[in-house]
Amino acid sequence: MGQPPQHGVDLYVRHCASCHGVAGRGDGPAAEALVPRPSDLTRSSAELPELMRVIDGRRTIRAHGSSAMPVWGAVFEAALEGDARQHRNALRSVQVLAEYVLHLRALGARGEPTP
């Protein structure tokens, strides 16, 4: 597996690492304070489409209150306000982030050191 795109790394570090940890093991600095605890992304069996749905979060039905994780699709889209391709570019960020999670999972499965 080659190196992931830098955009995916940057998104993960900025938005995910504080909860899921730099290596994706659910041990970020904010994890202790969260209920439920962040998941260990290196143990996830979700493939790219499912990861994208979870990260995006806009299509998840929240019948019993709010999600433990932010709705990143909405966050990314709001940050692109005024961009003619706002929705498409937000989905692209979600995809790149999901691809990076798959990269972390692959590193963990092979026992390789993670970032």
N, CA, C and O atoms as a GROMACS GRO file, in nm:
protein
  460
    1MET      N    1   0.084  -0.118   0.000
    1MET     CA    2   0.000   0.000   0.000
    1MET      C    3   0.089   0.123   0.000
    1MET      O    4   0.182   0.133   0.080
    2GLY      N    5   0.059   0.217  -0.089
    2GLY     CA    6   0.139   0.338  -0.099
    2GLY      C    7   0.100   0.438   0.008
    2GLY      O    8   0.019   0.411   0.097
    3GLN      N    9   0.158   0.553  -0.004
    3GLN     CA   10   0.129   0.660   0.091
    3GLN      C   11  -0.008   0.720   0.060
    3GLN      O   12  -0.044   0.735  -0.057
    4PRO      N   13  -0.085   0.754   0.162
    4PRO     CA   14  -0.216   0.816   0.139
    4PRO      C   15  -0.198   0.962   0.095
    4PRO      O   16  -0.093   1.022   0.120
    5PRO      N   17  -0.300   1.018   0.029
    5PRO     CA   18  -0.290   1.159  -0.009
    5PRO      C   19  -0.275   1.247   0.115
    5PRO      O   20  -0.338   1.221   0.217
    6GLN      N   21  -0.194   1.350   0.105
    6GLN     CA   22  -0.170   1.438   0.218
    6GLN      C   23  -0.299   1.503   0.269
    6GLN      O   24  -0.313   1.529   0.388
    7HIS      N   25  -0.392   1.528   0.178
    7HIS     CA   26  -0.520   1.588   0.218
    7HIS      C   27  -0.593   1.497   0.318
    7HIS      O   28  -0.653   1.547   0.414
    8GLY      N   29  -0.588   1.367   0.298
    8GLY     CA   30  -0.650   1.273   0.391
    8GLY      C   31  -0.582   1.274   0.527
    8GLY      O   32  -0.648   1.271   0.630
    9VAL      N   33  -0.451   1.278   0.526
    9VAL     CA   34  -0.375   1.284   0.650
    9VAL      C   35  -0.411   1.412   0.726
    9VAL      O   36  -0.438   1.408   0.846
   10ASP      N   37  -0.411   1.525   0.654
   10ASP     CA   38  -0.442   1.654   0.717
   10ASP      C   39  -0.582   1.656   0.776
   10ASP      O   40  -0.601   1.703   0.889
   11LEU      N   41  -0.680   1.605   0.700
   11LEU     CA   42  -0.818   1.601   0.751
   11LEU      C   43  -0.827   1.515   0.877
   11LEU      O   44  -0.891   1.553   0.974
   12TYR      N   45  -0.762   1.399   0.873
   12TYR     CA   46  -0.767   1.309   0.987
   12TYR      C   47  -0.705   1.373   1.111
   12TYR      O   48  -0.764   1.370   1.219
   13VAL      N   49  -0.587   1.430   1.095
   13VAL     CA   50  -0.518   1.492   1.209
   13VAL      C   51  -0.602   1.608   1.265
   13VAL      O   52  -0.613   1.624   1.386
   14ARG      N   53  -0.660   1.686   1.177
   14ARG     CA   54  -0.736   1.803   1.220
   14ARG      C   55  -0.870   1.767   1.285
   14ARG      O   56  -0.910   1.830   1.383
   15HIS      N   57  -0.940   1.666   1.230
   15HIS     CA   58  -1.077   1.641   1.274
   15HIS      C   59  -1.097   1.512   1.352
   15HIS      O   60  -1.198   1.498   1.421
   16CYS      N   61  -1.006   1.417   1.343
   16CYS     CA   62  -1.033   1.284   1.399
   16CYS      C   63  -0.936   1.240   1.508
   16CYS      O   64  -0.975   1.170   1.602
   17ALA      N   65  -0.810   1.280   1.497
   17ALA     CA   66  -0.706   1.227   1.585
   17ALA      C   67  -0.728   1.261   1.733
   17ALA      O   68  -0.685   1.185   1.820
   18SER      N   69  -0.794   1.372   1.763
   18SER     CA   70  -0.814   1.407   1.904
   18SER      C   71  -0.902   1.305   1.974
   18SER      O   72  -0.889   1.286   2.095
   19CYS      N   73  -0.990   1.239   1.901
   19CYS     CA   74  -1.075   1.135   1.961
   19CYS      C   75  -1.024   0.994   1.929
   19CYS      O   76  -1.010   0.911   2.019
   20HIS      N   77  -0.997   0.968   1.801
   20HIS     CA   78  -0.960   0.833   1.759
   20HIS      C   79  -0.811   0.804   1.773
   20HIS      O   80  -0.769   0.689   1.758
   21GLY      N   81  -0.730   0.904   1.801
   21GLY     CA   82  -0.586   0.885   1.816
   21GLY      C   83  -0.515   0.893   1.682
   21GLY      O   84  -0.575   0.870   1.577
   22VAL      N   85  -0.389   0.926   1.686
   22VAL     CA   86  -0.309   0.942   1.564
   22VAL      C   87  -0.308   0.813   1.482
   22VAL      O   88  -0.312   0.818   1.359
   23ALA      N   89  -0.302   0.698   1.549
   23ALA     CA   90  -0.298   0.570   1.479
   23ALA      C   91  -0.436   0.510   1.458
   23ALA      O   92  -0.449   0.402   1.400
   24GLY      N   93  -0.542   0.580   1.504
   24GLY     CA   94  -0.678   0.533   1.483
   24GLY      C   95  -0.726   0.427   1.581
   24GLY      O   96  -0.824   0.358   1.554
   25ARG      N   97  -0.659   0.413   1.694
   25ARG     CA   98  -0.692   0.307   1.789
   25ARG      C   99  -0.794   0.348   1.896
   25ARG      O  100  -0.817   0.274   1.992
   26GLY      N  101  -0.855   0.466   1.880
   26GLY     CA  102  -0.956   0.510   1.977
   26GLY      C  103  -0.898   0.566   2.105
   26GLY      O  104  -0.966   0.573   2.207
   27ASP      N  105  -0.771   0.606   2.099
   27ASP     CA  106  -0.701   0.649   2.220
   27ASP      C  107  -0.650   0.793   2.212
   27ASP      O  108  -0.544   0.825   2.266
   28GLY      N  109  -0.726   0.878   2.145
   28GLY     CA  110  -0.685   1.018   2.134
   28GLY      C  111  -0.695   1.089   2.268
   28GLY      O  112  -0.756   1.036   2.361
   29PRO      N  113  -0.638   1.208   2.279
   29PRO     CA  114  -0.638   1.280   2.406
   29PRO      C  115  -0.778   1.312   2.459
   29PRO      O  116  -0.794   1.328   2.580
   30ALA      N  117  -0.877   1.323   2.374
   30ALA     CA  118  -1.014   1.352   2.420
   30ALA      C  119  -1.093   1.225   2.451
   30ALA      O  120  -1.204   1.233   2.505
   31ALA      N  121  -1.040   1.108   2.419
   31ALA     CA  122  -1.114   0.982   2.430
   31ALA      C  123  -1.162   0.953   2.572
   31ALA      O  124  -1.273   0.904   2.591
   32GLU      N  125  -1.082   0.983   2.670
   32GLU     CA  126  -1.116   0.953   2.810
   32GLU      C  127  -1.247   1.021   2.852
   32GLU      O  128  -1.321   0.966   2.934
   33ALA      N  129  -1.274   1.138   2.797
   33ALA     CA  130  -1.392   1.215   2.837
   33ALA      C  131  -1.517   1.180   2.759
   33ALA      O  132  -1.625   1.232   2.789
   34LEU      N  133  -1.506   1.092   2.660
   34LEU     CA  134  -1.620   1.064   2.573
   34LEU      C  135  -1.694   0.936   2.610
   34LEU      O  136  -1.633   0.834   2.643
   35VAL      N  137  -1.827   0.944   2.604
   35VAL     CA  138  -1.913   0.828   2.625
   35VAL      C  139  -2.013   0.828   2.510
   35VAL      O  140  -2.092   0.922   2.499
   36PRO      N  141  -2.013   0.727   2.426
   36PRO     CA  142  -1.925   0.611   2.429
   36PRO      C  143  -1.785   0.649   2.382
   36PRO      O  144  -1.765   0.751   2.316
   37ARG      N  145  -1.690   0.565   2.416
   37ARG     CA  146  -1.551   0.586   2.375
   37ARG      C  147  -1.540   0.579   2.223
   37ARG      O  148  -1.616   0.506   2.160
   38PRO      N  149  -1.448   0.652   2.164
   38PRO     CA  150  -1.427   0.645   2.019
   38PRO      C  151  -1.387   0.503   1.977
   38PRO      O  152  -1.316   0.433   2.050
   39SER      N  153  -1.431   0.463   1.861
   39SER     CA  154  -1.400   0.328   1.815
   39SER      C  155  -1.255   0.318   1.769
   39SER      O  156  -1.192   0.416   1.731
   40ASP      N  157  -1.204   0.196   1.776
   40ASP     CA  158  -1.072   0.163   1.724
   40ASP      C  159  -1.089   0.142   1.575
   40ASP      O  160  -1.140   0.038   1.532
   41LEU      N  161  -1.048   0.238   1.496
   41LEU     CA  162  -1.068   0.233   1.352
   41LEU      C  163  -0.985   0.124   1.286
   41LEU      O  164  -1.017   0.080   1.176
   42THR      N  165  -0.880   0.080   1.351
   42THR     CA  166  -0.796  -0.025   1.293
   42THR      C  167  -0.865  -0.161   1.300
   42THR      O  168  -0.822  -0.256   1.234
   43ARG      N  169  -0.971  -0.171   1.379
   43ARG     CA  170  -1.046  -0.297   1.391
   43ARG      C  171  -1.178  -0.295   1.316
   43ARG      O  172  -1.253  -0.393   1.320
   44SER      N  173  -1.207  -0.187   1.249
   44SER     CA  174  -1.332  -0.174   1.175
   44SER      C  175  -1.332  -0.269   1.056
   44SER      O  176  -1.229  -0.289   0.991
   45SER      N  177  -1.447  -0.326   1.027
   45SER     CA  178  -1.459  -0.412   0.909
   45SER      C  179  -1.534  -0.340   0.797
   45SER      O  180  -1.556  -0.397   0.690
   46ALA      N  181  -1.574  -0.215   0.820
   46ALA     CA  182  -1.649  -0.138   0.721
   46ALA      C  183  -1.562  -0.111   0.598
   46ALA      O  184  -1.444  -0.080   0.609
   47GLU      N  185  -1.624  -0.122   0.484
   47GLU     CA  186  -1.556  -0.088   0.359
   47GLU      C  187  -1.584   0.058   0.324
   47GLU      O  188  -1.659   0.126   0.394
   48LEU      N  189  -1.523   0.105   0.217
   48LEU     CA  190  -1.527   0.247   0.182
   48LEU      C  191  -1.667   0.308   0.180
   48LEU      O  192  -1.686   0.413   0.241
   49PRO      N  193  -1.767   0.248   0.114
   49PRO     CA  194  -1.899   0.314   0.113
   49PRO      C  195  -1.960   0.330   0.252
   49PRO      O  196  -2.018   0.435   0.282
   50GLU      N  197  -1.946   0.229   0.336
   50GLU     CA  198  -2.001   0.238   0.471
   50GLU      C  199  -1.924   0.340   0.555
   50GLU      O  200  -1.984   0.417   0.630
   51LEU      N  201  -1.792   0.342   0.542
   51LEU     CA  202  -1.712   0.442   0.614
   51LEU      C  203  -1.753   0.582   0.573
   51LEU      O  204  -1.764   0.672   0.656
   52MET      N  205  -1.776   0.600   0.444
   52MET     CA  206  -1.817   0.732   0.396
   52MET      C  207  -1.951   0.772   0.456
   52MET      O  208  -1.969   0.888   0.494
   53ARG      N  209  -2.046   0.679   0.465
   53ARG     CA  210  -2.177   0.710   0.524
   53ARG      C  211  -2.162   0.749   0.671
   53ARG      O  212  -2.226   0.843   0.718
   54VAL      N  213  -2.078   0.676   0.743
   54VAL     CA  214  -2.060   0.704   0.886
   54VAL      C  215  -1.992   0.840   0.905
   54VAL      O  216  -2.036   0.920   0.988
   55ILE      N  217  -1.887   0.866   0.830
   55ILE     CA  218  -1.815   0.992   0.843
   55ILE      C  219  -1.904   1.108   0.799
   55ILE      O  220  -1.911   1.210   0.869
   56ASP      N  221  -1.970   1.095   0.686
   56ASP     CA  222  -2.058   1.201   0.636
   56ASP      C  223  -2.167   1.232   0.737
   56ASP      O  224  -2.188   1.348   0.773
   57GLY      N  225  -2.237   1.130   0.783
   57GLY     CA  226  -2.334   1.144   0.891
   57GLY      C  227  -2.465   1.210   0.857
   57GLY      O  228  -2.555   1.211   0.941
   58ARG      N  229  -2.481   1.265   0.739
   58ARG     CA  230  -2.604   1.338   0.706
   58ARG      C  231  -2.722   1.247   0.677
   58ARG      O  232  -2.836   1.290   0.687
   59ARG      N  233  -2.697   1.123   0.641
   59ARG     CA  234  -2.807   1.033   0.608
   59ARG      C  235  -2.839   0.937   0.722
   59ARG      O  236  -2.928   0.853   0.708
   60THR      N  237  -2.770   0.949   0.831
   60THR     CA  238  -2.794   0.863   0.946
   60THR      C  239  -2.920   0.909   1.018
   60THR      O  240  -2.936   1.028   1.046
   61ILE      N  241  -3.008   0.817   1.047
   61ILE     CA  242  -3.130   0.851   1.120
   61ILE      C  243  -3.097   0.850   1.269
   61ILE      O  244  -3.053   0.749   1.323
   62ARG      N  245  -3.120   0.962   1.333
   62ARG     CA  246  -3.089   0.976   1.475
   62ARG      C  247  -3.219   0.974   1.555
   62ARG      O  248  -3.262   1.076   1.608
   63ALA      N  249  -3.280   0.857   1.564
   63ALA     CA  250  -3.409   0.844   1.631
   63ALA      C  251  -3.399   0.862   1.782
   63ALA      O  252  -3.496   0.900   1.846
   64HIS      N  253  -3.284   0.835   1.837
   64HIS     CA  254  -3.269   0.839   1.983
   64HIS      C  255  -3.165   0.941   2.025
   64HIS      O  256  -3.074   0.910   2.102
   65GLY      N  257  -3.177   1.062   1.975
   65GLY     CA  258  -3.084   1.167   2.016
   65GLY      C  259  -2.973   1.187   1.915
   65GLY      O  260  -2.982   1.143   1.801
   66SER      N  261  -2.869   1.252   1.958
   66SER     CA  262  -2.761   1.288   1.868
   66SER      C  263  -2.657   1.178   1.858
   66SER      O  264  -2.649   1.088   1.943
   67SER      N  265  -2.580   1.187   1.754
   67SER     CA  266  -2.471   1.093   1.734
   67SER      C  267  -2.354   1.132   1.823
   67SER      O  268  -2.340   1.248   1.861
   68ALA      N  269  -2.272   1.036   1.856
   68ALA     CA  270  -2.153   1.065   1.935
   68ALA      C  271  -2.048   1.135   1.851
   68ALA      O  272  -1.958   1.200   1.905
   69MET      N  273  -2.058   1.123   1.720
   69MET     CA  274  -1.959   1.180   1.630
   69MET      C  275  -2.021   1.296   1.552
   69MET      O  276  -2.138   1.290   1.515
   70PRO      N  277  -1.944   1.402   1.528
   70PRO     CA  278  -1.998   1.514   1.450
   70PRO      C  279  -2.042   1.469   1.310
   70PRO      O  280  -1.997   1.366   1.259
   71VAL      N  281  -2.131   1.545   1.251
   71VAL     CA  282  -2.177   1.519   1.114
   71VAL      C  283  -2.078   1.590   1.022
   71VAL      O  284  -2.099   1.704   0.981
   72TRP      N  285  -1.971   1.519   0.990
   72TRP     CA  286  -1.861   1.581   0.916
   72TRP      C  287  -1.901   1.628   0.778
   72TRP      O  288  -1.849   1.730   0.731
   73GLY      N  289  -1.992   1.559   0.712
   73GLY     CA  290  -2.036   1.605   0.580
   73GLY      C  291  -2.091   1.747   0.586
   73GLY      O  292  -2.059   1.829   0.501
   74ALA      N  293  -2.171   1.776   0.686
   74ALA     CA  294  -2.227   1.910   0.704
   74ALA      C  295  -2.118   2.010   0.741
   74ALA      O  296  -2.120   2.124   0.695
   75VAL      N  297  -2.025   1.968   0.824
   75VAL     CA  298  -1.914   2.055   0.864
   75VAL      C  299  -1.830   2.093   0.742
   75VAL      O  300  -1.798   2.210   0.722
   76PHE      N  301  -1.794   1.993   0.662
   76PHE     CA  302  -1.712   2.018   0.543
   76PHE      C  303  -1.788   2.106   0.443
   76PHE      O  304  -1.730   2.196   0.383
   77GLU      N  305  -1.917   2.077   0.425
   77GLU     CA  306  -1.996   2.155   0.330
   77GLU      C  307  -2.009   2.300   0.375
   77GLU      O  308  -1.998   2.392   0.293
   78ALA      N  309  -2.032   2.323   0.503
   78ALA     CA  310  -2.043   2.460   0.554
   78ALA      C  311  -1.914   2.537   0.536
   78ALA      O  312  -1.916   2.658   0.509
   79ALA      N  313  -1.802   2.469   0.549
   79ALA     CA  314  -1.672   2.534   0.532
   79ALA      C  315  -1.648   2.576   0.387
   79ALA      O  316  -1.563   2.660   0.359
   80LEU      N  317  -1.723   2.516   0.295
   80LEU     CA  318  -1.708   2.546   0.153
   80LEU      C  319  -1.816   2.638   0.100
   80LEU      O  320  -1.835   2.649  -0.021
   81GLU      N  321  -1.888   2.705   0.190
   81GLU     CA  322  -1.998   2.791   0.147
   81GLU      C  323  -1.951   2.889   0.040
   81GLU      O  324  -1.847   2.953   0.054
   82GLY      N  325  -2.030   2.900  -0.065
   82GLY     CA  326  -1.995   2.988  -0.176
   82GLY      C  327  -1.923   2.916  -0.289
   82GLY      O  328  -1.914   2.968  -0.400
   83ASP      N  329  -1.872   2.798  -0.262
   83ASP     CA  330  -1.805   2.717  -0.364
   83ASP      C  331  -1.913   2.657  -0.454
   83ASP      O  332  -2.008   2.597  -0.405
   84ALA      N  333  -1.899   2.674  -0.584
   84ALA     CA  334  -1.999   2.622  -0.678
   84ALA      C  335  -2.014   2.470  -0.668
   84ALA      O  336  -2.120   2.417  -0.701
   85ARG      N  337  -1.911   2.402  -0.624
   85ARG     CA  338  -1.915   2.256  -0.609
   85ARG      C  339  -1.910   2.217  -0.462
   85ARG      O  340  -1.848   2.118  -0.425
   86GLN      N  341  -1.974   2.295  -0.380
   86GLN     CA  342  -1.972   2.279  -0.235
   86GLN      C  343  -2.006   2.136  -0.192
   86GLN      O  344  -1.930   2.074  -0.118
   87HIS      N  345  -2.118   2.084  -0.237
   87HIS     CA  346  -2.161   1.950  -0.196
   87HIS      C  347  -2.063   1.844  -0.246
   87HIS      O  348  -2.024   1.754  -0.172
   88ARG      N  349  -2.024   1.854  -0.372
   88ARG     CA  350  -1.931   1.755  -0.430
   88ARG      C  351  -1.796   1.757  -0.360
   88ARG      O  352  -1.740   1.652  -0.330
   89ASN      N  353  -1.744   1.875  -0.333
   89ASN     CA  354  -1.615   1.885  -0.267
   89ASN      C  355  -1.620   1.838  -0.122
   89ASN      O  356  -1.523   1.783  -0.071
   90ALA      N  357  -1.734   1.858  -0.055
   90ALA     CA  358  -1.750   1.806   0.081
   90ALA      C  359  -1.749   1.653   0.077
   90ALA      O  360  -1.685   1.589   0.161
   91LEU      N  361  -1.819   1.594  -0.020
   91LEU     CA  362  -1.819   1.448  -0.033
   91LEU      C  363  -1.679   1.396  -0.067
   91LEU      O  364  -1.641   1.287  -0.022
   92ARG      N  365  -1.605   1.470  -0.144
   92ARG     CA  366  -1.468   1.429  -0.176
   92ARG      C  367  -1.382   1.429  -0.050
   92ARG      O  368  -1.299   1.339  -0.032
   93SER      N  369  -1.400   1.526   0.037
   93SER     CA  370  -1.327   1.527   0.164
   93SER      C  371  -1.364   1.406   0.249
   93SER      O  372  -1.278   1.344   0.311
   94VAL      N  373  -1.492   1.373   0.251
   94VAL     CA  374  -1.538   1.255   0.325
   94VAL      C  375  -1.471   1.129   0.268
   94VAL      O  376  -1.426   1.043   0.343
   95GLN      N  377  -1.465   1.120   0.135
   95GLN     CA  378  -1.404   1.003   0.071
   95GLN      C  379  -1.255   0.992   0.103
   95GLN      O  380  -1.206   0.884   0.136
   96VAL      N  381  -1.184   1.103   0.094
   96VAL     CA  382  -1.040   1.102   0.121
   96VAL      C  383  -1.015   1.064   0.267
   96VAL      O  384  -0.920   0.991   0.297
   97LEU      N  385  -1.098   1.112   0.356
   97LEU     CA  386  -1.086   1.078   0.497
   97LEU      C  387  -1.113   0.928   0.519
   97LEU      O  388  -1.041   0.863   0.594
   98ALA      N  389  -1.216   0.875   0.454
   98ALA     CA  390  -1.247   0.732   0.465
   98ALA      C  391  -1.133   0.647   0.409
   98ALA      O  392  -1.099   0.543   0.466
   99GLU      N  393  -1.074   0.691   0.300
   99GLU     CA  394  -0.959   0.619   0.243
   99GLU      C  395  -0.842   0.618   0.340
   99GLU      O  396  -0.770   0.518   0.349
  100TYR      N  397  -0.822   0.727   0.412
  100TYR     CA  398  -0.714   0.730   0.510
  100TYR      C  399  -0.742   0.635   0.626
  100TYR      O  400  -0.650   0.572   0.678
  101VAL      N  401  -0.867   0.625   0.667
  101VAL     CA  402  -0.903   0.528   0.772
  101VAL      C  403  -0.871   0.387   0.724
  101VAL      O  404  -0.820   0.306   0.802
  102LEU      N  405  -0.899   0.355   0.599
  102LEU     CA  406  -0.864   0.224   0.544
  102LEU      C  407  -0.712   0.203   0.545
  102LEU      O  408  -0.664   0.092   0.568
  103HIS      N  409  -0.638   0.309   0.520
  103HIS     CA  410  -0.492   0.303   0.524
  103HIS      C  411  -0.445   0.269   0.666
  103HIS      O  412  -0.358   0.184   0.684
  104LEU      N  413  -0.502   0.337   0.766
  104LEU     CA  414  -0.466   0.308   0.906
  104LEU      C  415  -0.499   0.163   0.941
  104LEU      O  416  -0.420   0.096   1.008
  105ARG      N  417  -0.614   0.116   0.895
  105ARG     CA  418  -0.655  -0.022   0.923
  105ARG      C  419  -0.557  -0.120   0.859
  105ARG      O  420  -0.519  -0.219   0.922
  106ALA      N  421  -0.516  -0.094   0.737
  106ALA     CA  422  -0.421  -0.183   0.669
  106ALA      C  423  -0.287  -0.187   0.742
  106ALA      O  424  -0.227  -0.294   0.755
  107LEU      N  425  -0.240  -0.073   0.788
  107LEU     CA  426  -0.114  -0.068   0.863
  107LEU      C  427  -0.126  -0.150   0.991
  107LEU      O  428  -0.036  -0.228   1.024
  108GLY      N  429  -0.238  -0.134   1.062
  108GLY     CA  430  -0.260  -0.208   1.186
  108GLY      C  431  -0.267  -0.358   1.163
  108GLY      O  432  -0.214  -0.435   1.242
  109ALA      N  433  -0.332  -0.399   1.055
  109ALA     CA  434  -0.347  -0.542   1.023
  109ALA      C  435  -0.214  -0.607   0.991
  109ALA      O  436  -0.193  -0.725   1.020
  110ARG      N  437  -0.124  -0.530   0.933
  110ARG     CA  438   0.008  -0.584   0.898
  110ARG      C  439   0.107  -0.570   1.012
  110ARG      O  440   0.222  -0.614   1.001
  111GLY      N  441   0.064  -0.508   1.122
  111GLY     CA  442   0.154  -0.489   1.235
  111GLY      C  443   0.259  -0.384   1.210
  111GLY      O  444   0.359  -0.377   1.281
  112GLU      N  445   0.236  -0.302   1.111
  112GLU     CA  446   0.333  -0.196   1.080
  112GLU      C  447   0.310  -0.078   1.173
  112GLU      O  448   0.199  -0.058   1.221
  113PRO      N  449   0.414  -0.002   1.198
  113PRO     CA  450   0.397   0.117   1.281
  113PRO      C  451   0.304   0.215   1.211
  113PRO      O  452   0.311   0.235   1.090
  114THR      N  453   0.217   0.274   1.288
  114THR     CA  454   0.126   0.372   1.234
  114THR      C  455   0.179   0.511   1.268
  114THR      O  456   0.261   0.527   1.359
  115PRO      N  457   0.132   0.611   1.196
  115PRO     CA  458   0.184   0.746   1.215
  115PRO      C  459   0.175   0.794   1.359
  115PRO      O  460   0.216   0.907   1.389
   0.00000   0.00000   0.00000
